[in-house]
Structure formats: structure tokens, C-alpha cells
Amino acid sequence: MKIVFKLSIALGLMVAFGLTVVACSSTKDKYTNVPADTVAEASEEFKIEKSGAQLWGETCNRCHIAPSPADYNDTDWETISLHMRVRANLTEHESKKIEEFLKSAN
């Protein structure tokens, strides 16, 4: 009786071990590969751009109190935006959006 019990325990453990190995095995090869350019297009599609006003509020207030758009004329804002583009590490696109907002608001 003891031998039958020990064999059934051993058989049960082997079955449990086998099921665990199968259940935890990798299914990496079963998925379809998606080309990298498709993923890039999808992420660019849902990219939300900030307005010039949002960029102005976030960027300028990081280092100092942002001046009112009415404080300077269009020529002054062009000069200031060139200077601050370098100081604030802005892209040309971000700098142009902020400059357009400031010119439209003064």
C-alpha cells in the first residue's frame, strides 16, 4: 500500500511540474510581428501638440515671471524669442509657436 501511495504522489508531482512548465513557457513566437514604422505612425497620429499660449506659460514661468504679451512690440518679441530659444532650450517649432502667440496677443 505504501508503494502505491508513493508512486501516486510521485506521478502527481510530475504531472503538476509538467503542467507548470507548459503553462509558463514562452509564447513569443506565436505573435505576429508589427513593423516598426507602423508603430511609429500610430504614436505620431495621437501626438497632441501644445498651443503657443500653453508653451509660453509652461516654458517662461520655469525660470522667471512671464511678461505680459502687451509689454513688448512685435520686433521686440522676435529678438526676445531668439534669445530665449537658446536659453530655454526650445525647438524652432516651439519658439515660433510662442512668438506667434505673443505677437497675436499684443
LUMNUTOR-189419 format. One record per residue (C-alpha): x, y, z. Coordinates in steps of 0.001 Angstrom, whole numbers, plus 500000, padded with zeros to 6 digits. Example, Ala and Ser with C-alpha at 12.3 -4.5 7.8 and 13.67 -1.06 7.14 Angstrom:
pt xx->512300&yy->495500&zz->507800
pt xx->513670&yy->498940&zz->507140
This chain:
pt xx->500000&yy->500000&zz->500000
pt xx->502876&yy->502353&zz->500818
pt xx->504461&yy->501799&zz->497390
pt xx->501217&yy->502616&zz->495554
pt xx->500802&yy->505780&zz->497635
pt xx->504385&yy->506877&zz->496973
pt xx->504019&yy->506195&zz->493236
pt xx->500754&yy->508172&zz->493041
pt xx->502380&yy->511106&zz->494878
pt xx->505414&yy->510975&zz->492546
pt xx->503172&yy->510751&zz->489472
pt xx->501053&yy->513666&zz->490722
pt xx->504157&yy->515808&zz->491310
pt xx->505484&yy->515033&zz->487825
pt xx->502147&yy->515943&zz->486243
pt xx->501987&yy->519189&zz->488275
pt xx->505578&yy->520022&zz->487276
pt xx->504849&yy->519293&zz->483608
pt xx->501723&yy->521471&zz->483622
pt xx->503668&yy->524306&zz->485262
pt xx->506412&yy->524134&zz->482628
pt xx->503880&yy->524133&zz->479771
pt xx->501805&yy->526952&zz->481280
pt xx->504845&yy->529154&zz->481890
pt xx->506543&yy->528527&zz->478570
pt xx->507136&yy->531444&zz->476224
pt xx->504546&yy->532302&zz->473609
pt xx->506844&yy->534796&zz->471915
pt xx->506819&yy->533020&zz->468561
pt xx->503025&yy->532879&zz->468424
pt xx->502503&yy->536634&zz->467999
pt xx->502543&yy->538497&zz->464699
pt xx->505421&yy->540899&zz->464271
pt xx->504351&yy->544501&zz->463673
pt xx->506740&yy->546581&zz->461552
pt xx->508450&yy->549372&zz->463479
pt xx->507264&yy->552070&zz->461034
pt xx->503635&yy->551130&zz->461730
pt xx->504166&yy->551608&zz->465445
pt xx->505860&yy->554963&zz->464830
pt xx->502980&yy->556146&zz->462638
pt xx->500444&yy->555178&zz->465274
pt xx->502271&yy->557078&zz->468022
pt xx->502622&yy->560175&zz->465825
pt xx->498929&yy->560023&zz->464964
pt xx->497905&yy->560517&zz->468598
pt xx->500519&yy->563137&zz->469399
pt xx->498887&yy->566206&zz->470941
pt xx->500635&yy->569481&zz->470284
pt xx->500524&yy->572305&zz->472776
pt xx->499413&yy->575745&zz->471732
pt xx->501715&yy->578747&zz->471808
pt xx->499926&yy->580033&zz->474920
pt xx->500476&yy->576743&zz->476757
pt xx->504137&yy->576623&zz->475770
pt xx->504593&yy->580262&zz->476797
pt xx->503015&yy->579675&zz->480205
pt xx->504965&yy->576488&zz->480913
pt xx->508326&yy->577446&zz->479452
pt xx->508689&yy->581070&zz->480504
pt xx->507440&yy->580535&zz->484051
pt xx->510077&yy->577872&zz->484698
pt xx->512770&yy->580496&zz->485225
pt xx->511025&yy->583841&zz->485695
pt xx->507659&yy->585532&zz->485764
pt xx->506467&yy->585597&zz->482174
pt xx->505916&yy->589138&zz->480907
pt xx->502575&yy->590186&zz->479526
pt xx->502307&yy->589928&zz->475721
pt xx->501421&yy->593653&zz->475687
pt xx->504727&yy->594611&zz->477333
pt xx->506667&yy->594471&zz->474042
pt xx->506006&yy->595083&zz->470339
pt xx->506384&yy->592514&zz->467542
pt xx->510024&yy->593394&zz->466807
pt xx->510946&yy->593081&zz->470470
pt xx->509233&yy->589680&zz->470700
pt xx->511237&yy->588443&zz->467687
pt xx->514506&yy->589392&zz->469409
pt xx->513400&yy->588024&zz->472767
pt xx->512239&yy->584740&zz->471237
pt xx->515619&yy->584210&zz->469521
pt xx->517428&yy->584829&zz->472800
pt xx->515091&yy->582708&zz->474896
pt xx->515108&yy->579865&zz->472374
pt xx->518762&yy->579302&zz->473230
pt xx->518365&yy->579971&zz->476966
pt xx->515275&yy->577759&zz->477404
pt xx->516487&yy->575032&zz->475010
pt xx->513414&yy->575303&zz->472771
pt xx->512993&yy->573823&zz->469333
pt xx->512443&yy->576167&zz->466414
pt xx->508838&yy->574977&zz->466157
pt xx->508141&yy->575695&zz->469856
pt xx->509821&yy->579081&zz->469653
pt xx->507762&yy->580072&zz->466580
pt xx->504511&yy->578998&zz->468258
pt xx->505285&yy->581077&zz->471351
pt xx->506322&yy->584051&zz->469222
pt xx->503126&yy->583843&zz->467152
pt xx->501038&yy->583747&zz->470327
pt xx->502835&yy->586760&zz->471816
pt xx->502500&yy->588773&zz->468605
pt xx->498805&yy->587944&zz->468305
pt xx->498136&yy->588897&zz->471920
pt xx->499809&yy->592316&zz->471967
